[in-house]
Amino acid sequence: MAALFAEDAVFQGLPPYSAGRQGVAEYSVGCLDVDFTFTDRPRRAVRLAVVVTRAGDDWHISHCQVSRLDQGLRRV
């Protein structure tokens, strides 16, 4: 993904903010549609998004968000 950004790109996700391809490569966002299953209630379809950052050889989750997929869009 980082190769798609310009060398001087500004990348503003969640902190830490970064610039350039290297900064994008060190800050990754993932999003998946997954099913949460439970022993006492029905399965729940959700979108799971995580932000991971790299520190040396290690990766750490710095943000995790779950959004329900079984609700339609609401107008405000």
Distance bins in CASP14 RR format, pairs under 12 A and 6 or more apart:
PFRMAT RR
TARGET T0000
AUTHOR 0000-0000-0000
RMODE 2
METHOD distances of the structure
MODEL  1
1 9 0 0 0 0 0 1 0 0 0 0 0
1 11 0 0 0 0 0 1 0 0 0 0 0
1 21 0 0 0 0 1 0 0 0 0 0 0
1 23 0 0 0 0 0 1 0 0 0 0 0
1 24 1 0 0 1 0 0 0 0 0 0 0
1 25 1 0 0 1 0 0 0 0 0 0 0
1 26 0 0 0 0 0 1 0 0 0 0 0
1 27 0 0 0 0 0 1 0 0 0 0 0
1 28 1 0 0 1 0 0 0 0 0 0 0
1 29 0 0 0 0 1 0 0 0 0 0 0
1 30 0 0 0 0 1 0 0 0 0 0 0
2 9 0 0 0 0 1 0 0 0 0 0 0
2 11 0 0 0 0 1 0 0 0 0 0 0
2 18 0 0 0 0 0 1 0 0 0 0 0
2 19 0 0 0 0 0 1 0 0 0 0 0
2 20 0 0 0 0 1 0 0 0 0 0 0
2 21 1 0 1 0 0 0 0 0 0 0 0
2 22 1 0 0 1 0 0 0 0 0 0 0
2 23 1 0 0 1 0 0 0 0 0 0 0
2 24 1 0 1 0 0 0 0 0 0 0 0
2 25 1 1 0 0 0 0 0 0 0 0 0
2 26 0 0 0 0 1 0 0 0 0 0 0
2 27 0 0 0 0 1 0 0 0 0 0 0
2 28 0 0 0 0 1 0 0 0 0 0 0
2 29 0 0 0 0 0 1 0 0 0 0 0
2 54 0 0 0 0 0 1 0 0 0 0 0
3 9 0 0 0 0 0 1 0 0 0 0 0
3 20 0 0 0 0 0 1 0 0 0 0 0
3 21 1 0 0 1 0 0 0 0 0 0 0
3 22 0 0 0 0 0 1 0 0 0 0 0
3 24 0 0 0 0 1 0 0 0 0 0 0
3 25 0 0 0 0 1 0 0 0 0 0 0
4 11 0 0 0 0 0 1 0 0 0 0 0
4 20 0 0 0 0 0 1 0 0 0 0 0
4 21 0 0 0 0 1 0 0 0 0 0 0
4 24 0 0 0 0 1 0 0 0 0 0 0
4 25 0 0 0 0 0 1 0 0 0 0 0
5 11 1 0 0 1 0 0 0 0 0 0 0
5 18 0 0 0 0 0 1 0 0 0 0 0
5 19 0 0 0 0 1 0 0 0 0 0 0
5 20 1 0 0 1 0 0 0 0 0 0 0
5 21 1 0 1 0 0 0 0 0 0 0 0
5 22 0 0 0 0 1 0 0 0 0 0 0
5 23 0 0 0 0 1 0 0 0 0 0 0
5 24 1 0 1 0 0 0 0 0 0 0 0
5 25 0 0 0 0 1 0 0 0 0 0 0
5 27 0 0 0 0 0 1 0 0 0 0 0
6 19 0 0 0 0 1 0 0 0 0 0 0
6 20 1 0 0 1 0 0 0 0 0 0 0
6 21 1 0 0 1 0 0 0 0 0 0 0
6 24 0 0 0 0 1 0 0 0 0 0 0
7 19 0 0 0 0 1 0 0 0 0 0 0
7 20 1 0 1 0 0 0 0 0 0 0 0
7 21 1 0 1 0 0 0 0 0 0 0 0
7 22 0 0 0 0 1 0 0 0 0 0 0
7 23 0 0 0 0 0 1 0 0 0 0 0
7 24 0 0 0 0 0 1 0 0 0 0 0
7 25 0 0 0 0 0 1 0 0 0 0 0
8 18 0 0 0 0 0 1 0 0 0 0 0
8 19 1 0 0 1 0 0 0 0 0 0 0
8 20 1 0 1 0 0 0 0 0 0 0 0
8 21 0 0 0 0 1 0 0 0 0 0 0
8 22 0 0 0 0 0 1 0 0 0 0 0
8 23 0 0 0 0 0 1 0 0 0 0 0
8 24 0 0 0 0 0 1 0 0 0 0 0
9 17 0 0 0 0 0 1 0 0 0 0 0
9 18 0 0 0 0 1 0 0 0 0 0 0
9 19 1 0 0 1 0 0 0 0 0 0 0
9 20 1 0 1 0 0 0 0 0 0 0 0
9 21 1 0 0 1 0 0 0 0 0 0 0
9 22 0 0 0 0 0 1 0 0 0 0 0
9 23 0 0 0 0 1 0 0 0 0 0 0
9 24 1 0 0 1 0 0 0 0 0 0 0
9 25 0 0 0 0 0 1 0 0 0 0 0
9 27 0 0 0 0 0 1 0 0 0 0 0
10 17 1 0 0 1 0 0 0 0 0 0 0
10 18 0 0 0 0 1 0 0 0 0 0 0
10 19 1 0 1 0 0 0 0 0 0 0 0
10 20 1 0 0 1 0 0 0 0 0 0 0
10 21 0 0 0 0 0 1 0 0 0 0 0
10 23 0 0 0 0 0 1 0 0 0 0 0
10 24 0 0 0 0 1 0 0 0 0 0 0
10 27 0 0 0 0 0 1 0 0 0 0 0
11 17 1 0 0 1 0 0 0 0 0 0 0
11 18 1 0 1 0 0 0 0 0 0 0 0
11 19 1 0 0 1 0 0 0 0 0 0 0
11 20 1 0 0 1 0 0 0 0 0 0 0
11 21 0 0 0 0 1 0 0 0 0 0 0
11 22 0 0 0 0 0 1 0 0 0 0 0
11 23 1 0 0 1 0 0 0 0 0 0 0
11 24 1 0 1 0 0 0 0 0 0 0 0
11 25 0 0 0 0 1 0 0 0 0 0 0
11 26 0 0 0 0 1 0 0 0 0 0 0
11 27 1 0 0 1 0 0 0 0 0 0 0
11 28 0 0 0 0 0 1 0 0 0 0 0
11 29 0 0 0 0 0 1 0 0 0 0 0
11 51 0 0 0 0 0 1 0 0 0 0 0
11 53 0 0 0 0 0 1 0 0 0 0 0
12 18 0 0 0 0 1 0 0 0 0 0 0
12 19 0 0 0 0 1 0 0 0 0 0 0
12 20 0 0 0 0 0 1 0 0 0 0 0
12 23 0 0 0 0 0 1 0 0 0 0 0
12 24 0 0 0 0 0 1 0 0 0 0 0
12 27 0 0 0 0 0 1 0 0 0 0 0
12 29 0 0 0 0 0 1 0 0 0 0 0
13 23 0 0 0 0 0 1 0 0 0 0 0
13 24 0 0 0 0 1 0 0 0 0 0 0
13 27 1 0 0 1 0 0 0 0 0 0 0
13 28 0 0 0 0 0 1 0 0 0 0 0
13 29 1 0 0 1 0 0 0 0 0 0 0
13 49 0 0 0 0 0 1 0 0 0 0 0
13 51 1 0 0 1 0 0 0 0 0 0 0
13 53 0 0 0 0 0 1 0 0 0 0 0
13 62 0 0 0 0 0 1 0 0 0 0 0
13 63 0 0 0 0 1 0 0 0 0 0 0
14 27 0 0 0 0 1 0 0 0 0 0 0
14 28 0 0 0 0 0 1 0 0 0 0 0
14 29 0 0 0 0 1 0 0 0 0 0 0
14 49 0 0 0 0 0 1 0 0 0 0 0
14 50 0 0 0 0 0 1 0 0 0 0 0
14 51 1 0 1 0 0 0 0 0 0 0 0
14 52 0 0 0 0 0 1 0 0 0 0 0
14 53 0 0 0 0 1 0 0 0 0 0 0
14 61 0 0 0 0 0 1 0 0 0 0 0
14 62 1 0 0 1 0 0 0 0 0 0 0
14 63 1 0 1 0 0 0 0 0 0 0 0
14 64 0 0 0 0 0 1 0 0 0 0 0
14 65 0 0 0 0 0 1 0 0 0 0 0
15 27 0 0 0 0 1 0 0 0 0 0 0
15 51 0 0 0 0 1 0 0 0 0 0 0
15 53 0 0 0 0 1 0 0 0 0 0 0
15 62 0 0 0 0 1 0 0 0 0 0 0
15 63 0 0 0 0 1 0 0 0 0 0 0
16 23 0 0 0 0 1 0 0 0 0 0 0
16 24 0 0 0 0 0 1 0 0 0 0 0
16 26 0 0 0 0 1 0 0 0 0 0 0
16 27 1 0 0 1 0 0 0 0 0 0 0
16 51 0 0 0 0 0 1 0 0 0 0 0
16 53 1 0 0 1 0 0 0 0 0 0 0
16 54 0 0 0 0 0 1 0 0 0 0 0
16 55 0 0 0 0 0 1 0 0 0 0 0
16 60 0 0 0 0 0 1 0 0 0 0 0
16 62 0 0 0 0 1 0 0 0 0 0 0
16 63 0 0 0 0 0 1 0 0 0 0 0
17 23 0 0 0 0 1 0 0 0 0 0 0
17 24 0 0 0 0 0 1 0 0 0 0 0
17 26 0 0 0 0 0 1 0 0 0 0 0
17 27 0 0 0 0 1 0 0 0 0 0 0
17 53 0 0 0 0 0 1 0 0 0 0 0
18 24 1 0 0 1 0 0 0 0 0 0 0
18 25 0 0 0 0 1 0 0 0 0 0 0
18 26 1 0 0 1 0 0 0 0 0 0 0
18 27 1 0 1 0 0 0 0 0 0 0 0
18 28 0 0 0 0 0 1 0 0 0 0 0
18 53 0 0 0 0 1 0 0 0 0 0 0
18 54 0 0 0 0 0 1 0 0 0 0 0
19 25 0 0 0 0 0 1 0 0 0 0 0
19 26 0 0 0 0 0 1 0 0 0 0 0
19 27 0 0 0 0 0 1 0 0 0 0 0
20 26 0 0 0 0 1 0 0 0 0 0 0
20 27 0 0 0 0 0 1 0 0 0 0 0
21 27 0 0 0 0 0 1 0 0 0 0 0
22 54 0 0 0 0 0 1 0 0 0 0 0
23 53 0 0 0 0 1 0 0 0 0 0 0
23 54 0 0 0 0 1 0 0 0 0 0 0
24 53 0 0 0 0 0 1 0 0 0 0 0
24 54 0 0 0 0 0 1 0 0 0 0 0
25 52 0 0 0 0 0 1 0 0 0 0 0
25 53 0 0 0 0 0 1 0 0 0 0 0
25 54 1 0 0 1 0 0 0 0 0 0 0
25 59 0 0 0 0 0 1 0 0 0 0 0
26 51 0 0 0 0 0 1 0 0 0 0 0
26 52 0 0 0 0 1 0 0 0 0 0 0
26 53 1 0 0 1 0 0 0 0 0 0 0
26 54 1 0 1 0 0 0 0 0 0 0 0
26 55 0 0 0 0 1 0 0 0 0 0 0
26 56 0 0 0 0 1 0 0 0 0 0 0
26 58 0 0 0 0 0 1 0 0 0 0 0
26 59 0 0 0 0 1 0 0 0 0 0 0
26 60 0 0 0 0 0 1 0 0 0 0 0
26 62 0 0 0 0 0 1 0 0 0 0 0
27 50 0 0 0 0 0 1 0 0 0 0 0
27 51 1 0 0 1 0 0 0 0 0 0 0
27 52 1 0 0 1 0 0 0 0 0 0 0
27 53 1 0 1 0 0 0 0 0 0 0 0
27 54 1 0 0 1 0 0 0 0 0 0 0
27 55 0 0 0 0 0 1 0 0 0 0 0
27 59 0 0 0 0 0 1 0 0 0 0 0
27 60 0 0 0 0 0 1 0 0 0 0 0
27 62 0 0 0 0 1 0 0 0 0 0 0
27 63 0 0 0 0 0 1 0 0 0 0 0
28 49 0 0 0 0 0 1 0 0 0 0 0
28 50 0 0 0 0 1 0 0 0 0 0 0
28 51 1 0 0 1 0 0 0 0 0 0 0
28 52 1 0 1 0 0 0 0 0 0 0 0
28 53 1 0 0 1 0 0 0 0 0 0 0
28 54 1 0 0 1 0 0 0 0 0 0 0
28 59 0 0 0 0 1 0 0 0 0 0 0
28 60 0 0 0 0 0 1 0 0 0 0 0
28 61 0 0 0 0 0 1 0 0 0 0 0
28 62 0 0 0 0 0 1 0 0 0 0 0
28 63 0 0 0 0 0 1 0 0 0 0 0
29 48 0 0 0 0 0 1 0 0 0 0 0
29 49 1 0 0 1 0 0 0 0 0 0 0
29 50 1 0 0 1 0 0 0 0 0 0 0
29 51 1 0 1 0 0 0 0 0 0 0 0
29 52 1 0 0 1 0 0 0 0 0 0 0
29 53 0 0 0 0 0 1 0 0 0 0 0
29 61 0 0 0 0 0 1 0 0 0 0 0
29 62 0 0 0 0 0 1 0 0 0 0 0
29 63 0 0 0 0 1 0 0 0 0 0 0
29 64 0 0 0 0 0 1 0 0 0 0 0
29 65 0 0 0 0 0 1 0 0 0 0 0
30 47 0 0 0 0 0 1 0 0 0 0 0
30 48 0 0 0 0 1 0 0 0 0 0 0
30 49 1 0 0 1 0 0 0 0 0 0 0
30 50 1 0 1 0 0 0 0 0 0 0 0
30 51 1 0 0 1 0 0 0 0 0 0 0
30 52 1 0 0 1 0 0 0 0 0 0 0
30 59 0 0 0 0 0 1 0 0 0 0 0
30 61 0 0 0 0 0 1 0 0 0 0 0
30 62 0 0 0 0 0 1 0 0 0 0 0
30 63 0 0 0 0 0 1 0 0 0 0 0
30 64 0 0 0 0 0 1 0 0 0 0 0
30 65 0 0 0 0 0 1 0 0 0 0 0
31 46 0 0 0 0 0 1 0 0 0 0 0
31 47 1 0 0 1 0 0 0 0 0 0 0
31 48 1 0 0 1 0 0 0 0 0 0 0
31 49 1 0 1 0 0 0 0 0 0 0 0
31 50 1 0 0 1 0 0 0 0 0 0 0
31 51 0 0 0 0 0 1 0 0 0 0 0
31 52 0 0 0 0 0 1 0 0 0 0 0
31 63 0 0 0 0 0 1 0 0 0 0 0
31 64 0 0 0 0 0 1 0 0 0 0 0
31 65 0 0 0 0 1 0 0 0 0 0 0
31 66 0 0 0 0 0 1 0 0 0 0 0
31 67 0 0 0 0 1 0 0 0 0 0 0
31 69 0 0 0 0 0 1 0 0 0 0 0
32 45 0 0 0 0 0 1 0 0 0 0 0
32 46 0 0 0 0 1 0 0 0 0 0 0
32 47 1 0 0 1 0 0 0 0 0 0 0
32 48 1 0 1 0 0 0 0 0 0 0 0
32 49 1 0 0 1 0 0 0 0 0 0 0
32 50 0 0 0 0 1 0 0 0 0 0 0
32 64 0 0 0 0 0 1 0 0 0 0 0
32 65 0 0 0 0 0 1 0 0 0 0 0
32 66 0 0 0 0 0 1 0 0 0 0 0
32 67 0 0 0 0 0 1 0 0 0 0 0
32 69 0 0 0 0 0 1 0 0 0 0 0
33 44 0 0 0 0 0 1 0 0 0 0 0
33 45 1 0 0 1 0 0 0 0 0 0 0
33 46 1 0 0 1 0 0 0 0 0 0 0
33 47 1 0 1 0 0 0 0 0 0 0 0
33 48 1 0 0 1 0 0 0 0 0 0 0
33 49 0 0 0 0 0 1 0 0 0 0 0
33 66 0 0 0 0 0 1 0 0 0 0 0
33 67 0 0 0 0 1 0 0 0 0 0 0
33 68 0 0 0 0 0 1 0 0 0 0 0
33 69 1 0 0 1 0 0 0 0 0 0 0
33 70 0 0 0 0 0 1 0 0 0 0 0
34 43 0 0 0 0 0 1 0 0 0 0 0
34 44 0 0 0 0 1 0 0 0 0 0 0
34 45 1 0 0 1 0 0 0 0 0 0 0
34 46 1 0 0 1 0 0 0 0 0 0 0
34 47 1 0 0 1 0 0 0 0 0 0 0
34 48 1 0 1 0 0 0 0 0 0 0 0
34 49 0 0 0 0 0 1 0 0 0 0 0
34 50 0 0 0 0 0 1 0 0 0 0 0
34 64 0 0 0 0 0 1 0 0 0 0 0
34 66 0 0 0 0 1 0 0 0 0 0 0
34 67 0 0 0 0 0 1 0 0 0 0 0
34 68 0 0 0 0 0 1 0 0 0 0 0
34 69 0 0 0 0 1 0 0 0 0 0 0
35 42 0 0 0 0 0 1 0 0 0 0 0
35 43 1 0 1 0 0 0 0 0 0 0 0
35 44 1 0 0 1 0 0 0 0 0 0 0
35 45 1 0 1 0 0 0 0 0 0 0 0
35 46 1 0 0 1 0 0 0 0 0 0 0
35 47 0 0 0 0 0 1 0 0 0 0 0
35 48 0 0 0 0 0 1 0 0 0 0 0
35 66 0 0 0 0 0 1 0 0 0 0 0
35 68 0 0 0 0 0 1 0 0 0 0 0
35 69 0 0 0 0 1 0 0 0 0 0 0
35 70 0 0 0 0 0 1 0 0 0 0 0
36 42 0 0 0 0 0 1 0 0 0 0 0
36 43 1 0 0 1 0 0 0 0 0 0 0
36 44 1 0 1 0 0 0 0 0 0 0 0
36 45 0 0 0 0 1 0 0 0 0 0 0
36 46 1 0 1 0 0 0 0 0 0 0 0
36 47 0 0 0 0 0 1 0 0 0 0 0
36 48 0 0 0 0 1 0 0 0 0 0 0
36 66 1 0 0 1 0 0 0 0 0 0 0
36 67 0 0 0 0 0 1 0 0 0 0 0
36 68 0 0 0 0 1 0 0 0 0 0 0
36 69 0 0 0 0 0 1 0 0 0 0 0
36 70 0 0 0 0 0 1 0 0 0 0 0
37 43 1 0 1 0 0 0 0 0 0 0 0
37 44 1 0 0 1 0 0 0 0 0 0 0
37 45 0 0 0 0 0 1 0 0 0 0 0
37 46 0 0 0 0 0 1 0 0 0 0 0
38 44 1 0 0 1 0 0 0 0 0 0 0
42 70 0 0 0 0 1 0 0 0 0 0 0
43 69 0 0 0 0 0 1 0 0 0 0 0
43 70 0 0 0 0 1 0 0 0 0 0 0
44 66 0 0 0 0 1 0 0 0 0 0 0
44 67 0 0 0 0 0 1 0 0 0 0 0
44 68 1 0 0 1 0 0 0 0 0 0 0
44 69 0 0 0 0 1 0 0 0 0 0 0
44 70 1 0 0 1 0 0 0 0 0 0 0
44 71 0 0 0 0 0 1 0 0 0 0 0
45 66 0 0 0 0 0 1 0 0 0 0 0
45 67 0 0 0 0 0 1 0 0 0 0 0
45 68 1 0 0 1 0 0 0 0 0 0 0
45 69 1 0 1 0 0 0 0 0 0 0 0
45 70 1 0 1 0 0 0 0 0 0 0 0
45 71 0 0 0 0 0 1 0 0 0 0 0
45 72 0 0 0 0 0 1 0 0 0 0 0
46 64 0 0 0 0 0 1 0 0 0 0 0
46 65 0 0 0 0 1 0 0 0 0 0 0
46 66 1 0 1 0 0 0 0 0 0 0 0
46 67 1 0 0 1 0 0 0 0 0 0 0
46 68 1 0 1 0 0 0 0 0 0 0 0
46 69 1 0 1 0 0 0 0 0 0 0 0
46 70 0 0 0 0 1 0 0 0 0 0 0
46 71 0 0 0 0 0 1 0 0 0 0 0
47 64 0 0 0 0 0 1 0 0 0 0 0
47 65 0 0 0 0 1 0 0 0 0 0 0
47 66 1 0 0 1 0 0 0 0 0 0 0
47 67 1 0 1 0 0 0 0 0 0 0 0
47 68 0 0 0 0 1 0 0 0 0 0 0
47 69 1 0 1 0 0 0 0 0 0 0 0
47 70 0 0 0 0 0 1 0 0 0 0 0
47 71 0 0 0 0 0 1 0 0 0 0 0
48 61 0 0 0 0 0 1 0 0 0 0 0
48 63 0 0 0 0 0 1 0 0 0 0 0
48 64 1 0 0 1 0 0 0 0 0 0 0
48 65 1 0 0 1 0 0 0 0 0 0 0
48 66 1 0 1 0 0 0 0 0 0 0 0
48 67 0 0 0 0 1 0 0 0 0 0 0
48 68 0 0 0 0 0 1 0 0 0 0 0
48 69 0 0 0 0 0 1 0 0 0 0 0
49 61 0 0 0 0 0 1 0 0 0 0 0
49 62 0 0 0 0 0 1 0 0 0 0 0
49 63 1 0 0 1 0 0 0 0 0 0 0
49 64 1 0 0 1 0 0 0 0 0 0 0
49 65 1 0 1 0 0 0 0 0 0 0 0
49 66 1 0 0 1 0 0 0 0 0 0 0
49 67 1 0 0 1 0 0 0 0 0 0 0
50 59 0 0 0 0 0 1 0 0 0 0 0
50 60 0 0 0 0 0 1 0 0 0 0 0
50 61 1 0 1 0 0 0 0 0 0 0 0
50 62 0 0 0 0 1 0 0 0 0 0 0
50 63 1 0 0 1 0 0 0 0 0 0 0
50 64 1 0 1 0 0 0 0 0 0 0 0
50 65 1 0 0 1 0 0 0 0 0 0 0
50 66 0 0 0 0 1 0 0 0 0 0 0
51 59 0 0 0 0 0 1 0 0 0 0 0
51 60 0 0 0 0 1 0 0 0 0 0 0
51 61 1 0 0 1 0 0 0 0 0 0 0
51 62 1 0 1 0 0 0 0 0 0 0 0
51 63 1 1 0 0 0 0 0 0 0 0 0
51 64 1 0 0 1 0 0 0 0 0 0 0
51 65 0 0 0 0 1 0 0 0 0 0 0
52 58 0 0 0 0 0 1 0 0 0 0 0
52 59 1 0 1 0 0 0 0 0 0 0 0
52 60 1 0 0 1 0 0 0 0 0 0 0
52 61 1 0 1 0 0 0 0 0 0 0 0
52 62 1 0 0 1 0 0 0 0 0 0 0
52 63 0 0 0 0 1 0 0 0 0 0 0
52 64 0 0 0 0 1 0 0 0 0 0 0
53 59 1 0 0 1 0 0 0 0 0 0 0
53 60 1 0 1 0 0 0 0 0 0 0 0
53 61 0 0 0 0 1 0 0 0 0 0 0
53 62 1 0 1 0 0 0 0 0 0 0 0
53 63 0 0 0 0 1 0 0 0 0 0 0
54 60 1 0 0 1 0 0 0 0 0 0 0
54 61 0 0 0 0 0 1 0 0 0 0 0
54 62 0 0 0 0 0 1 0 0 0 0 0
55 61 0 0 0 0 0 1 0 0 0 0 0
55 62 0 0 0 0 0 1 0 0 0 0 0
67 73 0 0 0 0 0 1 0 0 0 0 0
68 74 0 0 0 0 0 1 0 0 0 0 0
END
